[in-house]
């Protein structure tokens, strides 16, 4: 862990999840820092779980085209933080989540092709989502009018047999398919049509 303490404050805060807050890195505009704000009893904290899983993905030498990459630990005035890519648009602003786009009235069906491509990416690279959620998938436009979807949270197989599922390609693909079917089911149940 880098011992040069990074100073964070509320003006750098980008968002907040169930366990972590996310801040812009104060000196690296392309990075963000996730800081734990709550303890989850009987569960590995998300930062530690992410660090382990992203380390596993690094060793596999996967494509990072649809994931925010993890760069390791830093020390901050708010405690240890985990550094990730900050997914931004062409103006340097954080990209919007699919959830925020749907909430603003854009039908999810507009992103059907990109969601199918994201699913293909997960299968091709054996990247297992802990749970696919619209909040954790960002819409990243590019200058050519195309876009891709980038997962920024919620990765890793967190069950008892994770070592086997992570290591055996067939088991990983079965797990990915199960998580994707559950994602589609939850969308349908919420009245969101793909």
N, C-alpha and C positions, 0 to 999 in steps of 0.2 A: 504494500500500500504506500502510495506517495505521502510523505509526511509534511509537504507544504500545504497547509490548511487553506482550503478554498472557502471564501466568504459568500454565503448565500443569503438572500432576503426575499421578502414577499414580492418585490417588483420583478423578480426573476421567475416566479412560479408560473408554470404552464398549465398544470392540472393536478388533480388529486384522485387517487383510487382508493380501494377499500383498505389497503395497507400502506401505500407509498404516495409521497408527493413527488412531482416531477418539476425540475428547475432547469432553466437555460444555464449552460455553463457560462460563467461571467467573462471568460477570456477566450473561449473557443466557440464561435457562433454555430458551428456544425454539430455541436454535442449538447447533450442534456445529462442531468444527474438525477438519479432516483434515490430518494431518502425514505427510510422506513419511518412511519409516524404512529404505528400501532403494532403491538405484539399479538400474534395469533397463537394461543396455547395449543400444544400438541401438534404443531405443524412447523415444517422448516420455513423460515422467513422467505418471502419472495425473492429478495435480493440474493440470498445465498443459493436458493434453488435455481435462479436464473444464471448465476455465475457458474454453477456446476454444469447446467445443460448447455449453455453457450460455449463453454470450454470443450464439451463433447462434440458440438457442431464444428468448432474450429479444427479439431483433429481430423474430422471427416472431409475437410476442405470443400465445403459446400459453396454453392452460389449464394450470395447475400442480396440478390436483386429484390427480394420481397420481404426482407427482414431488416429491422434496425439492429445493427451490429453492436455487440457489447465489447468494451475496451478495458474493463477491470475496475478496481477500487480506487477511490480517492478519499482523503480525509477532509471533512467540511466542518464548519462551525455548528452544524446540526447533526453531526455524527458521520459515520462512514456512509459513503454513497457509491452507487454503481453507475458507471459512465456508459452511455449509449449514443448512437447516431441520433441527431435531432432531424426528423423528417420535415423538410420545409418546401415551400413553393418557390417560384422564381424570384419573389420579392424577399425571401428569407423568413417568411412567416410560417409558423407551424402549420402543417397540413391538417385539414379537417377530417374527423372520423366519419365513417359511413353512418354512424348513429346520428351525428349532428346534421349531416346532409339529409337523411330521412326525416329528422325532426323539422327541418326547414321546408319540407314539402317536396323534395326530389324523390321520385319513386325508386326503390331499390332495384327494380327491374332494369333501370338505366345502366347498372353496373354488373348485369348478369355475366357478360363475357369476361370481365375482369375477375369476378369471383370464381368462375370456372377455371380461369388461368391460374389463380392463386391456389386453388385446390390441386391442380396439376403440378404446380411448383412444390407443394408440400409432399406429394407422392414421389415426385422425381428425386427429391433431396432427402426423403425420409425424415422430414421435420414434423415432430408430433406436437400438436397444440394441446395444452392442458384444457382449454375451452375456447372455441371460436366465438367471439362477441363483436358486434358492430362497433362498440366503443374502442376496441383494440386494433381495428383495421383502419388505416389512414388512406385517403385518396390522394395520390401524388400525381398531379398533372405534369406534362413536360411541354416544351416549346413547340413540338410538332403536333399538338392537339391530342396525342394519345395520353394514356395514364397507366399507372400500375397501382396495385394495392400493396401496402406495406404493413406487416404485423409488427406492433410495437410492444406487445405484452401478451401474457397468457400462453407461453410455450412450455413444453416439457411434459414428459409422462411422469406423473407423480403418484403412481400406485405402487404397491408392494413389489411387483415384479418388473419395475422400471428398467433394471439392468438388462433383463432378457429382451424386453420389448425394444429398448433402444438399440441393442446389439444385433438383433435378428431382423433382417429386412422384411421378411414376410409378416412377422408380428407387428412391426412398425406400420406397415401399410394397412393392415387390418385395423389397427388403432386409429390411424388417420381417417380411414373411411367411416368408422364408427363416430368419431368426433364431428365429421362433416355432416353425416346424416342427422345427428343430434342438433347441429347448428340450423339445418334446414327445417327440422321439425319445430324448433323453438321460434323461428321466424314465422312459420305458418300459424302457429298457436297465437302469436302476437298480432296476427292479421297483416303481416308484412309479406308481400308477394314478390318472389324472385322471378 
